[in-house]
Amino acid sequence: MNLKGKAIYIKFNSEDMEVEIPKLILFDVARQVNKYIEFLQKEKKSKENFAIGDNINKAENIFAKILIVSGEPYGRQEVILYLTIAEFLIFRYIVFCNHTIVYFKSIFNIYHTEKFKELFQQIEGLYGNLSRSEVREYWNYIKKN
């Protein structure tokens, strides 16, 4: 049993991070998270493993949190999304994939694309603050369970 991996898994599921999301793209981000959940649910039907189920749960939490913050006052330009480190890693993956896929870039106007780029840069900055070895250990723990 990987005790270090389990300790990091517990840590990543309990410590919070803050991500500021421009309210203008909040529902686009929610739609991307929902598409990711749908994709994982299809995968789960063909393969039953801990990693897929865990990622679905985290993505569903992210989606719910986005819906909650979407109700914040209208005058705000940005909302703060509080995510555990584990949820943040999933969120980063979703934003990264959608930032690099040409299709998603083409459906947004230039202003939306710029806001997504800012979000992506913010996420990469936050990711850079995490310990690479802990992140690696976290993913290894999930894959092996």
N, C-alpha and C positions, 0 to 999 in steps of 0.2 A: 504494500500500500504506500502511496506517495503522500507522506505527511506534510512535506513542504508545499506541494501542490494544493492539498486540501486547505492548508492555512491561507494560502494566497487566494484560493477560490472564495473562502469565507470573507476575507478582507475585501476583495473586489465586489462582493455582493452586499457589503455593508457600508462602505465609504462612498460619499457623494461627491459629485462634480457639478459645476454649473456651466451650462451652454446657453449663450444668448442667441436666439433665433429671430431674425427679422420677421415681424408679423406678416409682412407682405407675402412671404413664401411658406408660412406655417402650414397651410393646407396642402401645398405641394409636397412638403416634407412628409406630412401625415399620409398622403397617398402613396409615396414611395415606401414608407414603412409598411403600409398595408399590403402592397405588392410583394414585399419581401416575406411577409407572413404567409401569404398565399403560396408563394414558391416553396417555402419550407414545409408547409402542410402537404403539398404534393410529394415532396421528397420523403416525408415521414411515412407516407403510405407504402413506399417501396422499400424503405430501410428504417428499421427501428433501432435508434441509438440515443444515448444520453445527450450528445452534443446538439442534435437537431431539436429535440424536445426542449432543452435548456434555452436554445436560441429563440425558439418560438415564444416561450414564456417571457423572455426579456424583450423581444420585439413587441409583444402584446402590451407589456407594461409601458414601453416607450410610447406606443400609440395612445394608450389611455392618458398618459401624462400630457401628451400634445393636445389632446382634446380638452383636458382640464385647463391648461394655460391659454387655450384659444379664447376662453371666456373672459380673459383679463380686460381691463378698461380699453375703450376704443382709442384713446389719445396716445397710447404707447406705440412707439415704432418697433420695439423689440420686446420679447418675452424671455424670461429665464426658465430654462428647463433643467430641473434637478434630476440627475441620473446617477445611479451607482456606477462605479468604474466598469463593472461588467456590462451594464446597459450601454455605457458610453462606447465601449469597444464595438458592440453590435451597431450602434448608431453611426459610428465612424465608418464602418464597413458599408453600410447602406448609402451614406452620403458620398463616400469615395466611389462606389460603383456607379451611382447615378451621375456623379460629376464627370466621370470619364466616358460614359456611354453617349455617343453622338445623338441618339434619338432623344434623350432627355434634354440635351442642350438645345436641340432644334425646336422643341415645343414651348420654350420659354422666350419671352421677349428679352431684349438686351439688358434691361434693368433687372429682371428676375435672374438672369444669368450672372450678373455682377453680384447680386445678393447671395446667390449660391456659392460663388467663388469666395466671397468674404466668409461665409459660414464654413466652407471647406478649410480655409486658411486658419480660422480660429480653432477648429477641431484638430488640425495638424499641430498647432501650437500647444494645445492641451495634451495631445498624445505624446509630444516630445518631452513633457514633464514626467511622464510615467517611466518607471524602471523597465528597460527592455527585457531584462532577465525575468522579472516578475510576470510581465505580459506573456513571454514565451512559456513560462512555467504554468501559467493559468490556462493557455490554449492546450498545452500538452496534457494537463490534468483532465480537461473536458474531453479531449479526443480518446483518452484511454479508459474512460468510465462508460 
